[in-house]
Amino acid sequence: MLTSEDLRFFYAISTQPSLTAAARKLNVTPPTVTQRLQAIEAKVSVKLVQRQARGISLTEEGYLLQDKARSILAEMDQLQTLMASKKNLINGTLKVLAPLGFGNDYIAPLVGEFQQQHPNLAVELELSDKPSWAESHRWDIIIYIGELRDSTLKLATLAPNQRFLCASPEYLSNKGTPASPRELKDHTCIALRENCEDVTLWRFTHTAGDDDNNSTEEQESIRITPTFTSNEGSVVKNWAIAGHGIIMRSEWDVQPELNSGALVRLLPDYSLPTADIVALLGTDTRARSARTTHFLQLLKDRFAQQPWLKNSHLRSR
């Protein structure tokens, strides 16, 4: 009869290109891998792995065992997590996915602080501005900023976040200050590629009032032709500070520069679509681990203070 250790061992082998690579991953010798695999094949009385000159391939039975092992091991890990959460133990591995810039500035320090508070905890932090929703189940918490298109996850708002149009005083002195969105076509614009959004379509809302205190909202969209584009927010912001053009950026990123005067907010009578900072989690609260629950509370507590509104910033750029 196969044991859980057999399943873990075989699954580790099945995800590697060769038995030698599997030995390195498992920190054992290649002969040990071969002998253990032969013992597992003897238990099930079928060939699971074909050895080839360039590596290994799974037989039909091997693929079947790989698929079942993945499912069984995931259920066992979930059961262990559930048992730990019942004891309110903060252990295991906290898996967090966050945007590149915000994750670097704000999430990484909090993750480090949280682990120091709970020495039995391991942390896996991945930074990406293009999250794969198909793999959302891999993460305990996903930090997200921007237009959210996936509605299958539970959302917890951590902080409000506006988007501002900004440029440096040097740029405005040389090129002038746009008085309306349509004048942006006569300016040098800089775009940040993130979250698969249409980053060259800038959408504005203008609230106009009359003498009777009635107000109406006017929508206006401008398709810019950016002179500069990048997938890294710090690059985009530094271009703007250096006087290269106009950017649209989140409040969390540019507020310190607005406070210092390095950047100037443009078109303040127009608002851009908000991009609240949120945490996305699995919908089953009963299966949520103690590490996830406590880290989420830490995020809520810290970001409720909106630290970017202060003059200091976590990283000089």
C-alpha positions in Angstrom: 0.0 0.0 0.0 1.3 3.5 -0.9 2.0 5.8 2.0 1.7 9.6 2.0 5.5 9.7 1.9 5.5 7.6 -1.3 3.1 10.0 -2.9 5.2 13.0 -1.9 8.3 11.3 -3.2 6.8 10.3 -6.5 5.2 13.7 -7.0 8.5 15.4 -6.5 10.1 13.0 -9.1 7.2 13.6 -11.6 7.8 17.3 -11.7 11.5 17.1 -12.5 13.1 16.6 -16.0 15.4 13.8 -14.8 16.1 11.5 -11.9 19.3 13.4 -11.3 17.4 16.7 -11.0 15.0 15.0 -8.7 17.9 13.8 -6.5 19.1 17.4 -6.3 15.7 18.7 -5.3 15.2 15.9 -2.7 18.9 16.3 -1.5 19.6 12.6 -1.9 21.8 10.5 -4.2 20.6 9.4 -7.7 20.8 5.7 -6.7 18.5 6.5 -3.7 16.0 8.0 -6.1 16.1 5.0 -8.4 15.7 2.5 -5.6 12.8 4.4 -4.0 11.1 4.7 -7.4 11.5 1.0 -8.1 10.0 0.2 -4.7 7.0 2.4 -5.4 6.5 0.8 -8.9 6.7 -2.6 -7.2 3.9 -1.6 -4.8 1.6 -0.7 -7.6 2.8 -3.4 -10.0 3.1 -1.0 -13.0 5.7 1.1 -14.7 5.4 4.7 -13.7 8.4 6.3 -15.3 10.2 5.8 -18.6 13.9 6.5 -18.5 15.2 8.1 -21.7 18.6 9.4 -22.8 17.6 13.1 -22.2 15.6 12.5 -19.0 12.4 10.9 -17.9 8.7 10.8 -19.0 5.7 9.5 -17.2 3.7 6.5 -18.4 -0.1 6.7 -18.6 -0.2 5.2 -15.1 2.4 7.7 -14.0 0.3 10.6 -15.1 -2.6 9.2 -13.3 -0.7 8.8 -10.0 0.8 12.3 -10.4 -2.7 13.8 -10.7 -4.1 11.8 -7.8 -1.0 12.5 -5.6 -1.4 16.3 -6.3 -5.0 16.2 -5.1 -4.4 14.0 -2.1 -1.4 15.9 -0.9 -3.3 19.2 -1.3 -6.1 17.9 0.8 -3.6 16.6 3.4 -1.9 20.0 3.6 -5.3 21.8 3.9 -6.3 19.4 6.7 -3.0 20.2 8.5 -3.7 23.9 8.0 -7.2 23.5 9.4 -6.0 21.7 12.5 -3.3 24.4 13.1 -5.9 27.1 12.7 -8.1 25.5 15.3 -5.2 25.9 17.8 -4.7 29.4 16.5 -1.1 28.5 15.6 0.7 30.9 13.3 3.0 28.6 11.4 3.3 27.0 8.0 4.0 29.1 4.9 2.3 32.5 4.3 2.0 33.0 0.5 1.5 36.6 -0.6 1.2 38.0 -4.1 1.5 41.8 -4.4 2.2 44.5 -7.1 5.8 45.2 -7.9 6.2 48.7 -6.6 3.7 48.7 -3.8 4.9 45.3 -2.7 8.5 46.4 -2.6 7.8 49.6 -0.6 5.0 48.5 1.7 4.2 44.8 1.7 7.8 43.4 2.0 8.6 45.3 5.2 5.3 44.2 6.8 5.9 40.6 5.8 9.3 40.7 7.4 7.9 42.2 10.5 5.1 39.6 10.7 7.6 36.7 10.3 9.8 38.2 13.1 6.7 38.1 15.4 6.1 34.5 14.5 9.4 32.6 14.2 7.7 29.3 13.1 6.3 31.0 10.0 7.9 30.8 6.6 7.0 33.4 3.9 6.7 33.3 0.1 6.3 36.8 -1.4 5.9 37.2 -5.1 5.8 40.6 -6.8 4.0 41.0 -10.1 2.0 43.6 -11.9 0.3 40.9 -14.0 -1.3 38.3 -11.6 -2.6 35.1 -13.1 -6.1 34.6 -11.9 -6.0 31.0 -12.9 -3.4 30.4 -10.1 -5.1 32.6 -7.5 -5.6 29.4 -5.3 -1.9 29.3 -4.8 -1.9 32.4 -2.5 -3.2 33.1 1.0 -3.5 36.8 0.2 -3.3 38.7 -3.1 -2.7 42.5 -2.8 -4.3 44.3 -5.7 -4.4 47.9 -6.9 -6.4 48.9 -10.0 -9.4 47.8 -12.0 -10.6 44.5 -10.7 -12.1 42.1 -13.2 -12.2 38.9 -11.1 -15.2 38.6 -8.7 -14.7 35.0 -7.5 -12.5 36.0 -4.5 -13.5 37.7 -1.3 -12.4 41.4 -1.2 -11.2 43.3 1.8 -10.5 47.0 1.2 -7.2 48.1 2.9 -7.1 51.7 2.0 -8.6 54.2 -0.5 -6.3 55.2 -3.3 -6.8 58.0 -5.9 -5.0 58.4 -9.2 -3.4 61.7 -10.0 -2.1 63.4 -13.1 1.4 64.8 -12.3 4.4 66.5 -13.9 7.5 68.3 -12.6 7.7 72.0 -12.2 10.5 72.0 -14.8 8.3 70.3 -17.4 5.4 72.7 -16.7 7.8 75.7 -17.0 9.0 74.4 -20.4 5.8 73.0 -21.9 3.0 74.8 -20.0 0.2 73.5 -17.9 -2.8 71.8 -19.5 -6.1 73.3 -18.6 -8.3 70.4 -19.8 -7.9 66.8 -20.7 -8.0 67.4 -24.4 -4.9 69.6 -24.2 -2.9 66.5 -23.2 -2.6 65.7 -26.9 -0.2 68.6 -27.1 2.0 67.3 -24.3 4.5 64.5 -23.7 2.8 61.7 -21.8 4.3 58.7 -20.0 2.4 55.4 -19.5 2.8 52.6 -17.0 1.9 49.1 -18.2 0.3 47.1 -15.4 -2.6 44.7 -14.7 -3.3 44.3 -18.5 -5.2 47.6 -18.3 -5.7 49.9 -21.3 -3.0 52.3 -20.1 -3.2 54.8 -23.0 -6.9 55.5 -22.4 -7.1 58.2 -19.6 -10.7 58.6 -18.4 -11.7 61.8 -16.5 -14.8 62.9 -14.6 -15.6 66.6 -14.2 -18.2 67.7 -11.7 -19.9 70.9 -12.9 -22.4 73.0 -10.8 -24.9 75.7 -11.6 -26.4 78.6 -9.7 -29.1 76.4 -8.1 -26.4 74.1 -6.6 -27.2 71.3 -8.9 -24.2 69.3 -10.1 -23.7 67.1 -13.1 -20.8 64.8 -13.9 -19.2 65.0 -17.4 -17.2 62.0 -18.6 -14.2 62.6 -20.9 -11.8 60.0 -22.3 -8.5 60.9 -24.0 -6.4 58.4 -25.9 -2.7 59.4 -25.3 0.2 58.5 -27.5 3.0 58.0 -24.9 6.5 59.0 -25.6 7.8 56.8 -22.7 6.3 53.5 -21.4 7.6 51.1 -18.8 6.3 48.3 -16.6 8.1 49.6 -13.5 6.4 52.4 -11.5 9.6 53.8 -10.1 11.0 54.3 -13.6 7.9 56.1 -14.7 7.9 58.4 -11.7 11.6 59.2 -12.0 11.0 60.1 -15.7 8.3 62.6 -14.5 10.5 64.0 -11.8 13.3 64.5 -14.3 10.9 66.6 -16.4 10.4 64.2 -19.3 6.5 64.3 -19.3 3.2 63.8 -17.6 2.2 60.7 -15.7 -0.9 59.2 -14.2 0.0 57.5 -10.9 -1.5 56.2 -7.7 -1.7 58.5 -4.7 0.3 56.0 -2.6 3.2 56.4 -5.0 3.3 60.1 -5.7 1.9 61.8 -2.6 5.4 62.2 -1.0 6.6 63.9 -4.2 3.5 66.1 -4.3 4.2 67.1 -0.7 7.8 68.0 -1.4 7.1 69.8 -4.6 9.0 67.4 -6.8 5.8 66.8 -8.7 2.7 69.0 -9.2 -0.8 67.7 -9.5 -2.5 68.6 -12.8 -6.2 69.1 -13.6 -7.4 69.0 -9.9 -11.0 69.7 -11.0 -11.0 66.4 -12.8 -11.0 63.0 -11.2 -9.6 59.8 -12.5 -10.9 56.3 -11.8 -9.9 55.3 -8.2 -7.7 52.3 -7.6 -8.3 51.2 -4.0 -5.8 49.0 -2.3 -7.5 45.7 -1.6 -6.7 42.2 -0.3 -8.2 39.2 -2.2 -8.8 36.0 -0.3 -10.5 32.6 -0.8 -14.2 32.7 -0.2 -14.3 29.9 2.4 -13.6 31.7 5.7 -13.7 28.5 7.6 -10.7 27.2 5.8 -8.7 30.4 6.3 -5.6 29.8 8.4 -4.6 31.8 11.4 -1.5 33.1 9.6 -3.8 34.6 6.9 -6.3 36.0 9.3 -3.6 37.7 11.5 -1.6 39.0 8.5 -4.8 40.5 7.0 -5.5 42.3 10.3 -1.9 43.7 10.3 -2.5 45.0 6.8 -5.8 46.7 7.8 -4.3 48.3 10.8 -1.2 49.7 9.0 -2.9 50.9 5.8 -5.8 52.5 7.7 -3.2 55.1 8.5 -2.3 55.7 4.8 1.4 56.1 5.5 2.0 57.6 2.0 0.2 60.7 3.1 3.2 61.5 5.4 6.3 63.2 4.0 8.6 60.3 4.7 8.7 57.4 2.2 10.0 53.9 2.7 12.4 54.1 -0.2 14.1 57.0 -1.8 14.0 56.8 -5.6 
